[in-house]
């Protein structure tokens, strides 16, 4: 059981934007622009040097207007305002210019999106975080672990885990959360962060159970914030496991700081982002 929290290295004086990670977030759709924007803003607040948000063309103006500090990439879309399979070449071109890719928040589900996640999984050595609708699309791909070449982090909530589980195993999901996360990580050869009270992070061998956070964080967009945070920490040089552990810990700590000021009932996902600087200073600053 892992008990110590990973730390970031002190930033070198000669560092520049590229030193601290180039993060690509492929997310959002018409009606779900907030998910892409929250992930992008959280990645910036968690220290990524450069953040690019690739989203459906019709959704882009809203996503871009929410935050001026990330750049955006317009992607081909289907008739429902979701990223289309026709966007695959543009996505893969963007992948080559970035250190980490996060896929899925607010993207919706479609055959085109399943082709995108399948292609991303096949990119040798790609550091890939999959969350939200990325997981829902992934759960409908038969035999996907055998095709995986990317270095993957999955961040499911219990409902998404159940869908992933039913696509890979014939038995019911275990009632023990640590067993569930560990078996999934071992089967797919990836890092899994099973979200919820006492989030479990594991690579199948080592395991961390988080103690920060509170029920006020059970609010729309909270998971999108975590996606951006973990992706940013991956981009700053932490291993996938360490980035997931530190991201989960800081996400919960920020939620605790925000709840102490605002109360749990009024807590929103943007409140978590707003207090991330304080969480970082309290927990991991050199």
N, C-alpha and C positions, 0 to 999 in steps of 0.2 A: 504494500500500500504506500503510495506517495503522499508525503505530508508536507514537504517543503515546497514553497511557491517559486517558480523560476523567475529570474530577473533579466532585464535588458542590460546590455553592456552600455557603459557611458558613451555618449556620442562623441566621435572625434571632432576636433576643432576644424579640420579641413573637410568635413563631410558636406555633401550637397544633396539635392533632392533625390538623385538616383541612389545615393548611399543607403537611404532609409526605406527602400522598397517601392516598387511600381506595382500597384494593385489594379487589376481589372475586375469590375463587378458587372456581370451580365444578369440583368434583372429588370423587373417592372413590366407593366402593360397598361393599356388604357383602363383607368379605374383603379390601378394598383401602383401609381407612381410613387406613393409615399414609401413603399418598401425599398425601392431602388435608392431613393434619396436618403433614407435613414441609414442604410448600409454604407453609402458613400460618405456621409457626414461622420459616422462613427469611425470609419477607417482613417479619416483625416485626424480626428481627435485622438485616435490611438497611435498616432505617430507615423503613418505612411507618408513617404515623401511625395509621391504622385499617385493620384487616384483618378481612374477613368471609369465612367459609368456608361455602359453600352445598353441601350434600351430601344424599344419599339419606336419607330419614327414619330408616330402621333403623340406618344407619351413624352418625348424628349423635351419639348419646350417647358413643360411643367417641372420635370426633374431638374433641368438646368436652372430654372428660376429659383429653386429652393436653396441652392448653395453655389456661390460663385467660385469656390476654391477647388472643386473637381472639374475635370473636363468631361465632355459627353461624346458618344459615338452613336449616330442614328443607324438603326437596323431595319431591314425589310420586315414587314409585318403581314399577318394574315387578316382575314376579314373581320376578326374579333378584336383586333388591336393587340395581338400577342406577337412576340418575336417569331418570325417564320423560319422554316427550314432553309429558305433562300438566303438567309443571313449568315449561313455557316461559313462561307469563305471570308466574309468580313470579320467574323468573330475569330477565326483561326489566324488571320493576319494580325489582329490586335493581340492575340495570345503571345505571339512571337516577341512583342515589344514590352512584355510585362513579366514580373517575377512570380506573381501569384494570381490565380483566377478564382473568384467566388461566383457561383452560378445558382440562380433559382428564386430568390425572394420576389414574390409578386409576379412571377412570370406566367402563371397559368399552366394548363396542361393541354398538350396536343401532340399529334404525330410529328410535327416539325420540331417541337421542343425536345421530343425524345431522340430525334436524330442528332440534335445539337449535343445533348448530354452524352450520347453514345460516342460521338466524335471526340469530345473532350476527354473522355475516359481513355481513349486510344492514343493520346499524346504522350509519348515516352518522356518520363521525368517531370511532367507538368505538376506543379503544386496546386491542387484543385480542392476547393472547399465547396461542398454541395449542401444546400439548405432549402427549406420551404418547398415550393413547387418543383424545384430541382429534384428533391427526394421523391416526390409523388410521381414525377415522370420516370425516374430511375426505377422505382418499384415495379414498373410495367415492362421493363426490359428483361427478357429471359436470359439467364446465364451470364449476366453482365460481369460478375467478378472474374470470370475466365478471360474476359476481353480487356481487363483493366491493365493499363500501362502507366497511368498517372499515379502520383503520390497523393492519396485522397484523405480528406477529413470530412466526415459526415456529422451533422448536428441536428438530429431528429428530435422532435417532441414525441411523447408516447404514441400519439395517433399515427405520425409518420413512421415511427419504428414498427408499429403493427403492420403497416402496409409493406414496408421493406421485408419484414420477417416472413409474411405470408408468401412472398415471391421467392424466398430462398429455402425455407424450411417447411417440413410437413407437420411438425408438432406445434402446439400452441406456444405463444410467447410466455416465457417463464414469469412468475410473479416477482421474482427477485430481480431488481433493476441492475444490480452489479453483474449478475449472471447473464442477463440479456445483453448488456453492452459488451461484455467480454466475449461472449460467443459470437456476436455479430462481427466484432473487430477481428477475431481469429479467422473467421470464415472468409472475410473479404480482404484481409491483409491491409487494413487501414486503421486510422484513428477514428474513434467514435465518441461523441459527446452526447449522451442521452440526457436531454434537458428535463427540468422539473425540480421539485424540492429535493435538494441533495443531488445536483447534476453529477453524473458519473462520466469520467473521461478515461479512456483506456486505449492502448494499442494492442490489446489482447494478452499482453504479458504484465505490464505495469498498470496500476489503476489509481485514480484520484477521485475522491468524493468531496464535492464542494460544500462549504459550510456558510458561505455568504449568500445574501439575497433574502427576499421576503415576498409575501403574497401580493403586494402591490405591483410587483413586476409581471404579474399575469395580465398583461395588457397588450393590445395590438401594437405590433412594431418592435416589441422588446427583443424578439429573436432576430430580427433584421439588424438591430444594433450589434448583437453578439456576432453575427456573421462578419460585419465590417471590422470589428475589433480583432477577431482571430486572424482574418486575412492580413490586416496591418501588421500584427505581431509576427506572422509567418514571413512577411516581406522584410522585416527588420532583422532576420537572421535566426530566429528561434526555430527549433525543430517543430514538426507538426504537432507532436504530443505536447511539448512545452508551451507552444503558442495557444493550444486549446486550453490547457490548464490555466495559464495566466489570464487568458481572455475570459474564461468562465469566472475566475476568482474576482477580477476587476469589475466585470459586469455586475456581479452580485454586490460587490462593495459599493459601487456607484449607486446601485438601487437602494442600498441601505442608507447612504448619505442623503439621497434625495427624499426617501421616505421619512427620515428624521426631521426634515424641514417642511415637507408638504403633506405628510401623512400618506398612508398606503392607498387610501381610497382615491385620492386625486392624482396619483402618480401616472405619468405618461412616458412613452418611450423617449421623447425629446428631453425629458428631465434627466434621464440616465446619461445621455450624451453631454448635457450641460455641466454635469458634475464630474465627468471623466478626468479633467485636469486635477481636481482635488484627489480623486481616487489614485491616480498615478503618483502624485506627490506623496501621498500617505503610505503607499505600499511598495513602490518599486523604484523610486528615484535614487540614483547612486548617492 
